[in-house]
Amino acid sequence: MTAAPPAIETPLAAWLRALDRTAPYGRGEGQTLPALVADMAARFASRPALLADDGTLTYAELTGRMHRYARWALRQGINPGDVVALLLPNCPDYVAIWLGITSVGGVVALLNTNLDATAVARAVAAVAPGHIIVGSTLEVVLPDGPRIWTHGPGGAAPRIDALIETLPAAPLADDESRPPVLSDLALHIYTSGTTGLPKAARVSHRRVAEWSCWFAGMIDTQPDDRMYNCLPMYHSVGGVVAVGAMLVGGGSVVIREKFSASRFWDDVTGQNCTLFQYIGELCRYLLNSPPNPRERDHKLRLCCGNGLRGDIWQAFQDRFAIPRILEFYASTEGNLSLYNVPGRPGAIGQVPAFLAHRFPVALVRCDPDTRALLRGEDGLCIRVGPDEPGEALGRIGDAAATHGRPFEGYTSDAASADKIARDVLAKGDAWFRTGDLMRRDRAGFYYFVDRLGDTFRWKGENVATDEVASALAACPGVTEAVVYGVTVPGAEGRAGMAALTVDAGFDLAAFREHVIARLPDYARPLFLRLGKTIAATATFKPAKALLAREGYDPDRVGDALYVDDRATGRFVVLDSALHDRLGSGHMRL
């Protein structure tokens, strides 16, 4: 007799699980993440919590180290609200450090390990820490002022990981325990700086715990689950969501310092991973990689993340036999989040009708050049229609509100104020500005269009870089496409430029025909940059600002450059002489 196939879960089940897991926080009754982890340790003491190349921490060992770092914080005189900066590569102790320090009221600032000395000093100044814990393998110049501690052998400062071994691993006694409340700050997490210098977002214990429990409900984490996490732990997804969702469910996190396409499938299968936390570009890297004999020999049941573009979604899912993809949209500081629970390719999420009052979203018209919200005669913002792009806003309410979500802001009051729009749909209301253009189809699914600031104007028309990049990526031979605007002397606005990586099947003439067939004249890239790789940020996002600064100057760009010569109807090599002609305005664009 043939066994019946497993039942397919309905999207409603995931929503109800997430709501159930986070319900206590709506009543102000939930536990902080350190307390939840301690509870899990009582149940799963010997089970692995965090696994890495250099060692594993069981739940008992994780909580033991958490208690030791808490005692370290108390002995250093770190008071509630005092800041400790953490500059450490991905490793199990990364989690133990911030769980321990925050469990006694300290606030941990998660510093980007790729920053240069100037950027580190700027990030440190934004939060004014009394101490900095830095990995001994990192070569970075730290500012004067905070006391420096190294983690690992070889550093000049005192080794914090050696010191805590002298401290008790037992739970703190009542007379030394100083547990924070949900409204207390837990972390400072820096934004990516897409629209300016990185800002330090304020993240409370409530948000840390809610993120963890919400995603645990959404992906239904179980004790036998293993999450593959190679994302930077100084960001909210890699450092809190991927980790917290597993720890509150008794599962395990497989931590890797960096992503490796060549190692990925051996790692995932060898570690028996059931979940993978992705950034969309990682999926593209895997799809563009040579076949691996183990790429379908895995136990993954779900991949969860953001930025998986529609042009590769189905190909990624089909090639690697991924049963389910959960794409979501969120930001560290934002109060707006969307979840594509049904798995519709290309969509970033939806808000079910029964939750629309709890998670209000508005798409409103704005000027892509000035980023100003457009208003009607009544002074209120103008909602866009179906499939019309508009800036996404999230209604701001207090923690117990049923018509909005809190916005905790940044360490800079001015930066916080810049993200709030008032009198949007009614006099006196307040909404969080995401800075992202989206469209909503008639079925209620949201789609990312572009980032305000990435959108540019050319020939009097607005060009959405992400939509153009998707069209270019669909051309045979193109493996990756990034689009941005560049200035041209004597021309208004910014012309389109595309950085491409291509394979042996790429044909420049065929590419031009492909572009003409799919894009209006104003949206077609005027300049091309062909290279083996495309510069990316630490979170694997294309470094558009760097690419735009380098522009199409052959003296600054080492990759092959081309310009679309409208007079001859072909892309021609852009050398120094042609660059000079463009600069003098002697070429028709």
JOKA-V332565 format. One line per field, one symbol per residue. ss: DSSP state (A for helix, B for strand, O for the rest). phi: phi as a letter, one per 20 degrees, with the letter a starting at -180 (. if undefined). psi: psi as a letter, one per 40 degrees, with the letter a starting at -180 (. if undefined). Layout:
ss = ???
phi = ???
psi = ???
This chain:
ss = OOOOOOOOOOAAAAAAAAAAAAAAAAOOOOOOAAAAAAAAAAAOOOOBBBBBOOBBBBAAAAAAAAAAAAAAAAAOOOOOOOBBBBBOOOOAAAAAAAAAAAOOOOBBBBOOOOOOAAAAAAAAAAAOOOBBBBBOOOOOOOOOOOBBBBBOOOOOOOBAAAAAAAOOOOOOOOOOOOOOOOOOBBBBBBOOOOOOOOOBBBBBAAAAAAAAAAAAAAAOOOOOOBBBBOOOOOOAAAAAAAAAAAAOOOOBBBBOOOOOAAAAAAAAAAOOOOBBBBBAAAAAAAAOOOOOOOOOOOOOOBBBBBOOOAAAAAAAAAAOOOOOBBBBBOOOOOOOOBBBOOOOOOOOBBOOAAAOOOOOBBBBOBOOOOOOBOBOOOOOBOBOOOOOOBBBBBBBOOOOOOOOBOOOOBOOAAAAAAOBBBOOOOOOOBBBBBBBBBBBOOOOBBBBBBBOOOOBBBOOBBBOAAAAAAAAAOOOOBBBBBBBBBOOOOOOOOBBBBBBBBOOOOOAAAAAAAAAAAOOAAAOOOBBBBOOOOOBOOOOOBOAAAAAAAOOOOOOOOOBBBBBBOOOOBBBBOOAAAAAAAAOOOOOO
phi = .ffffffefeggfffffffffdggffemdfeffgffffffffecgeffdcdbfeqcdffffffffgfffffggffemfegnfddeccbfgagfgfffffffffdnfddeeeffdfeffffffffffclfeccdcffeeebeeffpffecdcofoeeegeffffffedfefgffgfdfbffdgfffdcddeffmgdqfgdeeecefffgffgffffgffdlfcgeeceecdegeedfffecffeffeffdnecdeecfbecffegffffffelfdcceddgffffgffeefgdfdfdecdfdadcrbnefffcgffffffdlefbcdeccacgefddbcceffmfgneeqbcggfdgfecfccdcfbefeemffecefenefdfeegmefbfecdfebefdfdcqcfcemdfeffffffedddledbfnecceefmdecccefeneecfdaegoefcdblmdedefffffffffffgnedbccdbdcecgndemcefccecdcdfefcffffffffffdcfgfeffedccdbfbcgcffdmegeffffffflceffddeffdccfeffdmbedfedffffffffemebfd
psi = hhiiiiihhidddddddddddeddddefeiiidddddddddddfdeihdhhideiihidddddddddddddddddefhiheihhihghihidddddddddddefeihhhhiheeiiddddddddddegidihhhheehgihiiicihhhihiieidiihddddeeeiieiiiideeighiideiidihhhiefdfaiiihihhiddddddddddddddefhideihhhheiheeiddddddddddddeeeaihhhidihhddedddddddefieihhiiddddddddeiiiheeeefieheihhaiehideedddddddefhdihghihiideiehiihgdefhhdieaihideedddghhhhiiihddeehhhiadeeiihiiihehiihhihhhiideiefiiiheaidhddddddehhifceiheihihhdehhiihieeehihhdihhddhihhfeihhhdddddddddehhehdihhiiiiihheiiahihihhiiiaeehhddddddddddeiiddehhdiihhidihhiidfeihgdddddddbfheedheihiiihgddefihihgaddddddddeefhh.
